[in-house]
């Protein structure tokens, strides 16, 4: 094995983050060796792709940019190109070495990763494993500390002073307080965030259950005030609000979703707040909606009522619906009733954590049906294709929707 190939292997180990400390120090010491610089060019060229030659930088120009870096304090060091186009250092320059290695590593592997994905054949890309969503969430404590709830074992107890956070054997978290109804001047908030491809159920201090859908967030006090219970929601959640009394008076429960305020005394309902629309569906009990705009009339909902609040148009629409479709997600299904293909694919994207691209102008394609949220992604797409009049092409985690 010649010297250039030995150096090439060392560079590859460094770029793969597999080089030992001694090997990294050796790399720095080789910066004025012409064979090392030829090895760098060799590795660069073998990981660059001629399909798009204008899109990756010239390594010589990159070296000139590095030499112009203001962090380099010694002006006497010299860099030239030889007549055969290779690098040439006249003196050892440790600062150049550090910047060179860091910069080259980031740039080369950025281009390497881009092109290796971009150049893969369709057959290989379509085999990327995509799994349905699962119980995943992060809890953000008052002090900003973040805890990945999926990493906590069952029966874990987190001591947070006045309260305990517990995770039961079903994966659900709940709060235990010493004195739930005592007045407090210092309200402590927690936030639970579900990523794309995640869902989570939590039990709040008053006994209310909240089931969060993928890509959602709820902020709530760990200890409710004796006169008012209030939470803030982004995304979608199903609530089972526990009744709570204080001195023979019901303590109202408020859900703030952007400009919409929902007030309940004890009920089951679903709120969906993505984009410009907030959709509230009542299952049981009674709720009152207000919209932060004097021109919009308050709405009182009875069971099976649904209100769609369009924030951009400042409009409110109320109608009776079958709550089956709004609640399907919490029961492990996708369910659609003449929904647009865009609406369907938005749901798929959030749950499977994939990206959707529309290659054709889609007009009038709608889908009706019920599918398990835990179905294999390719089988799911085939079902939608058969019933919805569209076709799909999957490349890794991106799904193309075609006429």
N, C-alpha and C positions, 0 to 999 in steps of 0.2 A: 504494500500500500504506500503510494507516494505521499509526500508531505501535504500537498494541497488537499488530497482526499482525507487525510487525518484531520486537518483543520476543518474541512467541511463537516465531518461527523461531529466534531466538537461544537460547531455553530448550530447544527441541527439539535443537539442535546440542549443547548442554551435556549433556543427558541421554543423548544417543547417543555421548558421549565424543568428539565431533568438534570441539569449540570450541577455538580457539587460546588461547594464554596471554593475549593482549590482549583477546579476547572474554570470557574468564573474569573478568578484571579489570573489564571493562565491566559485567558482570552484578552484581558486588559494588557498583559505584558506582550502580547503578539501584535499589538496595533501598528507597530512600525515595520512589521515583516511583510514584504511584498507577497509572499506565498499566502499569508493569511487573508490579505485583501483580495487576491484572486479567488480564494476559497469562498469568501463572502459573495463575490459576484456570481460564482458558480451556483451557490445555494439560492441566491436571488432569482437567477435566470431559470433554474429548474422548477421553481415554484411560481413562476409567472406564466401567463397563458397568452399565446399570440392571437387569440380570437379578438381581443380588444387591446392592441398594443399601445393605443394612445392613452389608456386610462391608468397605467402605472408609472411612477416617476422613474427617471433615469438615476441610477445609483450614484453616478458622478455628480450630477446636479444636487442630489441629496447630500453628498459629502460636503460640497461647497456651502450649502445652507447651514450645515452643522458647524463648519468652521467660522461662519458669520455669527454664530450664537453669542450674545453678549456675556454669557456666563464664562466664556473662555478668557482668561486673564493674560495669557502670554502671547503677545503679538508676533514673536519671532518665529514661531513654528511655521513650517512651510508644507503645503500640500500641492502636488502637481499631478497632471496626467502624463504618463510616459507616451512614447510614440506609438506603442501598440494599444493605447487606450486604457491601461490599468492604473491603479492608484499608486502613489509614491509618497512616502513620508520622509522628510529630512531629519526629523528628531522625534523622540518619544514624547507623547503628549497625553498624559493621563486624563485630563479633562475631556479631550476629544474622545478618548476611549469610552468613558462613562456615558456621554451623551450619544455617541455613535451606537453603542450596543442597545441602549434603551430605545432610541428612536427606530433603529433598524428592526428590532424585535417587534415593536408595536406595528410598524407599517407593513413589514413583510407578512406577518400573520394575519393582519387585517385583510390584505389582498389575497393571501392564501385561502383563508376561510371563505371569502366572498366567491372566489372563482371555483373552489372545489365544490361548493354548493351549486353555483350557477351552471357548472359544466357536467353535473351528474346526469346520467340518462334517466328518462322518465320512469323506467321500470324500477331503478334503484330508489328514486325519490319517493315513489308511491308506497314503498315498504316501510317508511318511517312509522314507528309505532305511535298511535294516538289513542290515548285511553280516556274514558269518560271522567267526569269530575268526581270528587270524593270529599270527605270531611277534611277541610283545610281552612285554617284561619290564623290570623295573628291578633293578639290582644295588645293594645297600647295602653300602658298604665299612665297615671297622672304625671309622673316624673319623666315621661317620654320613653321609658324602657319598653322594649318590644319582646314578646314571648311567642314563639311558634307553638300554638296549641296542639298541633299534630305530634309534637315531640314529647309532650307530657304523658306520662303513664297514667293508667286508670288509678283512681283513688288518690291522685296527687292533691296536696293541699298547699296553697300559697298564702302565707301570712302577710297581710297588708295592713296591720295595725288594728283599726276598728272593725275590720271585716276579713273574712277568709274566702278565697276563691278555690273551689273544689272541682275536680273533674271526675265524673263517675265512670263506671265500667261500660257505659254506652257512649262515652266520648263527649257527653254534654257538660258544660261548665255551669256552675251556679254560685250564688253568693250567700254567705251566712253573716248576719249582723247581730250585734249585741242588743241594740235598741232601734228597731226599724222606724218608729214614728217620732222619735225625739227631734225637736227643731235643731237645725244646724246652720251655722253661718259660713261654714267652709265646705262647700259641696265638692266632692272629689269625683272626677269623670274618668271613665274607661272608654276605649273605643275598640270594637271588634271589626276586623276587615277580612272579607273573603276575597281571594284572588280569582281571576278567571280560572275556571276548572275547580272551584271549591264551593262548599256550602257548610253551614254550621248552625247549630241550635244552642241557645243559651237561655238560662233561667235567671231572671233578674231578682233583685232583692225582695220585691213585692210578690213574687211567685209567678209573674207573667212570663210566658214562653215566647221567644222570638226565633224564627227560623229564617236565616239569611240565605238568599240565592247567590249564585256566582257573581263576582264583580260588584259587591255591595259593601256598605259600611254603616255602622250604627254607633252613635255616641250617646252615652247614658250615664247618669249618676249612680255610683255604687250604693248610695244610701239616699232614697227618695225623701224629699221634703214632706212634711206632714200634711201640707195643704195642696200640693200639686206634684204630679209625676210627669216629667217631660223628657223626650228623647229626640234625637236628630237622625234622620235616615237619608242615605243616598243609595240608589239601586232598588232592590226588591226584597221584601220580607213579608212573612206571614206572622200575624200576632194573635196570641190567645191571651187577652188581658184579664188579669185576676181582679176581682172586685176588692176594693180596699176602703175601709171606713175609718173616720177619725171623728170622735165625739158625735156619733150617730149621723155623720154626713159622709157622703161618698167623696172619695178623693179622685178628681178627674185625671185621665191619662191623655197626654198630648203627644202627637207625632208630628214633628216639623219636617216637611220635605220641600226644601226650597221655599217658594212663595206660598205653598199650601200648608195649612194647619188643620189637623184632624183632632177632634176631641171626643173621647169615649168615657163611659163609666164602667164598662165591663162587657167585652164582646170579642168576636173573632172576625178578623178582616185581613185583606191582602193589599199592600201598597206596592206599586211598581213605578219607579221613577228613573227612567233612562231617557236622555235627550230632552226634547221639549215637552213631552207628555208625562203627566202623572195620572196613573190609573188606580182608582181605589174601588175595591170590591168588598161588599159587606156580606158575611156569611151568617152571623148571628148577633143579635143585640141591636144597638142603635148608635149612630155616630153623627157628628156635625162637622161639616167642612167649611172653612173660610179660606180666602185666597189672597189676602194682602192687597186687594184692589177694591176700593169702594164701589166701583162700577159693577163688580161681580157679586151676585147674590149668594148668600150662604146656602148650603145644601144640607138637608137632613136625610140620611140614608136609612132605609129599612132593609131587612134581609133580602138578598139577591139583587139589590140595587148596585149599579156601577156608575161612577162619575169619572169622566175623562176631562182633565184640565190641561189645556194647551197653553203653555206659558208664552210662546211667541205670538200666538194669535189672540191671547187673552180671552179665550172662550171656554165655556163649561158645557158639557153634554152629559145628561143623566138618563139612564135607561135600565130596564130590568134585563138580567142576563142569567144564563146558567153558570154558576160559579165553578163548575167542573173545569172549565178551560183555564180560569185564572189560578186555580189551586193545583193543577196537574203537576207542576214542577215539584211541589212539596211532597207529593205522593210518588215521585220517581218516574214521571212521564213528561214527554212533550205532548201537548194536545192543542190542535188548531182547528178553527172553524172558519173556513174560507179566508185564511190569512195570506197576505202577500208573501212572495218568496223571500223578499228582503226581511220581513218580520221573522220568518222561519229561520233564515240563516243567521240573523243576529242572535237568536237563542242558541243555535248550534255553536257559534263562535265563542260565546261567553262560557258555555259549559265545557266544551272540548278544548278551549284555549287555542283556537286556530284563527287564521286570517282568511277573510273572504274577499275575492275579487270578481267583478262582473265584467266579462269580456264582451258581452253583447247587450244591446238595449232590450231590457226585459219589460214587456208590456202585458198586463192582464194575467200573469201567471199567479195562481193562488193554490193553496194546499189545505186540505181538510184531512184530519186523521189523528190517531194517537200512536206514539212510539215510545218505547222505554228509553229513558235518559242514560241507561247503562248498556245500551246496544253498541256493538262494534261500529266504528265510524263509517266504514265502507258499506256495511249492510244498511246503516241508517240512510246514507246518501242514495243507495240504490232504491230504497223504499220511497224516498221523497221524489226521486227521478221518475219512478213509475206513476206516481199519483199526481205530481205537480207539473208535468210537461216540460221539465228542464233536464239538462245533463250536467255532470260534474267531471272535472279533471283535478286530481289531487297531486300536488307536488310538495312533498314534505308536509309542513304544517300550513300550507296555503291551499285553499280550495277555490278553483275557478268555476264559476257558474256560467253555463252556456245554453243557448237556445237549442 
